Amino acid sequence: MVPRPRAGEPGPGGRAVFLDRDGTLIVDRHYLGDPEGVELLPGAREGIHRLRELGYRLFLFTNQSGIGRGWITREQVDACNRRTEERLGLAEGFAGIGVAPERPDEPAVYRKPSPRYLRECVDRFHLDPAACWMVGDQPRDVEAGRAAGMGVARILAEGDRCPETGAPAFPDLAAFARWRAEEETGRTGGDHG
């Protein structure tokens, strides 16, 4: 899987947020193959736009074992990803989209927790891993980000019960984006209000 460039090239030391799809941006419908089933989670659209305002390049990185199982096709996944971009209001799309088609019982090449896609994007887009984040709802998202040397965060919807990872957790992407804005404002000595 070669990172797919979608928007202009960043300069050296660029920063980015890598986002899991199901359970982070959209409702997890398990093996989603119909774009009509794409439903944004609360705070996803607001969070995306706030992260863009903060200057982050945005990437989508999603495990889709339904492809490897033969239950959905890559074309169906791509159509769902396009619909996700549309619903998020991303006219120019994500800077790159990584789809890992492996089944859990296959050797992981791109399947998270493998950091391979993250590392390829760091090289291809001249990103600074220390200035990047991997955000998802599963421990494997956190593991992939940590293995790539990135900051990590969890999106845990109300009622979710997931193993503790030590990563900061937020109820939605908008809350994560507000936290990043507050952290950056505090770091530059700006107003916290």
C-alpha positions as CSV (number, residue, x, y, z in Angstrom):
1,M,0.0,0.0,0.0
2,V,1.6,3.3,-1.1
3,P,0.2,6.4,0.6
4,R,-2.2,8.1,-1.8
5,P,-1.5,11.8,-2.1
6,R,-4.6,13.9,-2.2
7,A,-3.7,17.5,-1.3
8,G,-0.6,19.6,-1.7
9,E,2.7,18.5,-0.3
10,P,3.6,19.8,3.2
11,G,7.0,21.3,4.0
12,P,9.6,19.5,6.1
13,G,8.5,18.8,9.7
14,G,4.8,18.8,8.8
15,R,2.2,17.7,11.3
16,A,-0.8,15.5,10.9
17,V,-3.6,13.6,12.6
18,F,-4.3,10.0,11.5
19,L,-7.8,9.0,12.1
20,D,-9.4,5.6,12.5
21,R,-12.8,5.5,10.7
22,D,-15.3,3.1,12.3
23,G,-16.1,4.1,15.9
24,T,-14.0,7.3,15.6
25,L,-15.6,9.3,12.7
26,I,-18.6,7.1,11.8
27,V,-20.9,4.6,13.5
28,D,-19.2,1.2,13.5
29,R,-21.6,-0.9,11.4
30,H,-19.2,-3.9,11.0
31,Y,-18.1,-4.7,7.5
32,L,-19.8,-1.6,6.0
33,G,-20.1,-1.9,2.3
34,D,-23.0,0.5,1.5
35,P,-22.2,4.2,1.5
36,E,-25.8,4.9,2.6
37,G,-24.9,3.3,5.9
38,V,-22.2,6.0,6.6
39,E,-23.4,7.9,9.7
40,L,-21.2,10.5,11.3
41,L,-20.6,10.3,15.0
42,P,-21.4,13.4,17.1
43,G,-18.5,15.9,17.0
44,A,-16.8,14.3,14.0
45,R,-17.4,17.1,11.5
46,E,-16.7,19.9,14.0
47,G,-13.5,18.1,15.1
48,I,-12.3,17.6,11.5
49,H,-12.7,21.3,10.7
50,R,-11.1,22.5,13.9
51,L,-8.0,20.3,13.3
52,R,-7.7,21.7,9.8
53,E,-7.9,25.2,11.3
54,L,-5.1,24.3,13.6
55,G,-3.0,23.4,10.6
56,Y,-3.0,19.6,10.8
57,R,-3.0,17.4,7.6
58,L,-5.7,14.7,8.0
59,F,-5.3,11.1,7.0
60,L,-7.7,8.2,7.3
61,F,-6.3,4.8,8.4
62,T,-8.7,2.0,8.7
63,N,-8.7,-1.8,9.2
64,Q,-11.1,-3.4,6.9
65,S,-10.8,-7.2,7.3
66,G,-14.1,-7.7,5.5
67,I,-12.1,-7.3,2.3
68,G,-9.8,-10.2,3.2
69,R,-12.7,-12.3,4.4
70,G,-14.4,-11.8,1.0
71,W,-17.5,-10.1,2.6
72,I,-17.0,-6.7,1.0
73,T,-14.9,-5.4,-1.8
74,R,-12.2,-2.7,-1.9
75,E,-14.4,-0.7,-4.2
76,Q,-17.2,-0.8,-1.6
77,V,-14.8,0.4,1.1
78,D,-13.5,3.2,-1.2
79,A,-17.1,4.3,-1.8
80,C,-17.8,4.4,1.9
81,N,-14.6,6.4,2.5
82,R,-15.7,8.9,-0.2
83,R,-19.1,9.2,1.5
84,T,-17.3,9.8,4.8
85,E,-15.3,12.6,3.3
86,E,-18.5,14.1,1.8
87,R,-20.4,13.9,5.1
88,L,-17.4,15.5,6.9
89,G,-17.4,18.3,4.4
90,L,-13.9,17.5,3.2
91,A,-14.2,18.8,-0.4
92,E,-10.5,18.1,-1.1
93,G,-10.6,14.9,0.8
94,F,-8.1,13.4,3.2
95,A,-4.4,13.9,2.5
96,G,-4.2,10.1,2.3
97,I,-6.2,7.0,3.0
98,G,-4.8,3.8,4.2
99,V,-7.0,0.7,4.0
100,A,-5.7,-2.5,5.7
101,P,-7.5,-5.5,4.1
102,E,-5.9,-8.3,6.2
103,R,-7.9,-10.6,8.3
104,P,-6.9,-10.8,12.0
105,D,-5.5,-14.3,11.5
106,E,-3.2,-13.2,8.7
107,P,0.2,-11.7,9.2
108,A,-0.2,-8.0,9.7
109,V,1.4,-5.9,7.0
110,Y,-0.8,-2.8,7.3
111,R,-3.4,-4.0,9.8
112,K,-3.2,-2.0,13.0
113,P,-1.4,-2.3,15.3
114,S,1.2,-2.3,12.5
115,P,2.6,1.2,12.2
116,R,3.7,0.6,8.5
117,Y,1.1,3.0,6.9
118,L,1.9,5.7,9.5
119,R,5.7,5.4,8.8
120,E,5.2,5.4,5.0
121,C,3.2,8.6,5.3
122,V,5.8,10.2,7.6
123,D,8.4,9.5,4.9
124,R,6.2,10.4,1.9
125,F,4.7,13.6,3.2
126,H,7.8,14.8,5.2
127,L,6.0,14.7,8.5
128,D,7.5,15.0,12.0
129,P,6.2,12.0,14.0
130,A,6.5,13.9,17.2
131,A,4.1,16.5,15.8
132,C,1.6,13.9,14.6
133,W,-1.3,12.1,16.3
134,M,-3.0,8.7,15.8
135,V,-6.6,8.9,17.1
136,G,-8.9,5.9,17.3
137,D,-11.3,4.0,19.5
138,Q,-9.4,0.8,19.8
139,P,-6.2,-0.2,21.7
140,R,-4.7,-1.3,18.3
141,D,-4.9,2.4,17.1
142,V,-2.9,3.5,20.2
143,E,-0.4,0.7,19.7
144,A,0.2,1.7,16.0
145,G,0.6,5.4,16.9
146,R,3.0,4.7,19.7
147,A,5.1,2.3,17.5
148,A,5.4,5.2,14.9
149,G,6.5,7.6,17.6
150,M,3.3,9.7,17.5
151,G,1.0,11.1,20.1
152,V,-2.0,9.0,20.7
153,A,-5.6,9.6,21.8
154,R,-8.8,7.5,22.2
155,I,-12.3,8.3,21.3
156,L,-14.6,6.5,23.7
157,A,-18.3,7.0,23.2
158,E,-20.4,7.0,26.3
159,G,-20.8,3.4,27.6
160,D,-17.7,2.1,25.7
161,R,-15.7,-0.3,27.8
162,C,-12.2,-0.8,26.4
163,P,-9.0,-1.9,28.0
164,E,-6.9,0.9,29.5
165,T,-4.1,2.1,27.3
166,G,-2.9,5.1,29.2
167,A,-3.8,7.3,26.2
168,P,-5.9,10.5,26.8
169,A,-9.5,9.7,26.1
170,F,-12.2,12.0,24.7
171,P,-16.0,11.5,24.1
172,D,-15.7,12.6,20.5
173,L,-13.3,14.1,17.9
174,A,-14.5,17.7,18.7
175,A,-13.3,17.3,22.3
176,F,-9.9,16.1,21.1
177,A,-9.6,19.1,18.7
178,R,-10.5,21.5,21.5
179,W,-7.9,19.9,23.7
180,R,-5.3,20.3,21.0
181,A,-6.2,23.9,20.5
182,E,-6.0,24.5,24.3
183,E,-2.6,22.7,24.5
184,E,-1.2,24.7,21.6
185,T,-2.5,28.0,23.0
186,G,-1.0,27.2,26.4
187,R,2.3,26.3,24.8
188,T,2.5,29.6,22.9
189,G,1.4,31.7,25.9
190,G,-2.0,32.6,24.5
191,D,-5.2,33.1,26.3
192,H,-6.9,29.9,27.6
193,G,-10.3,31.5,27.7
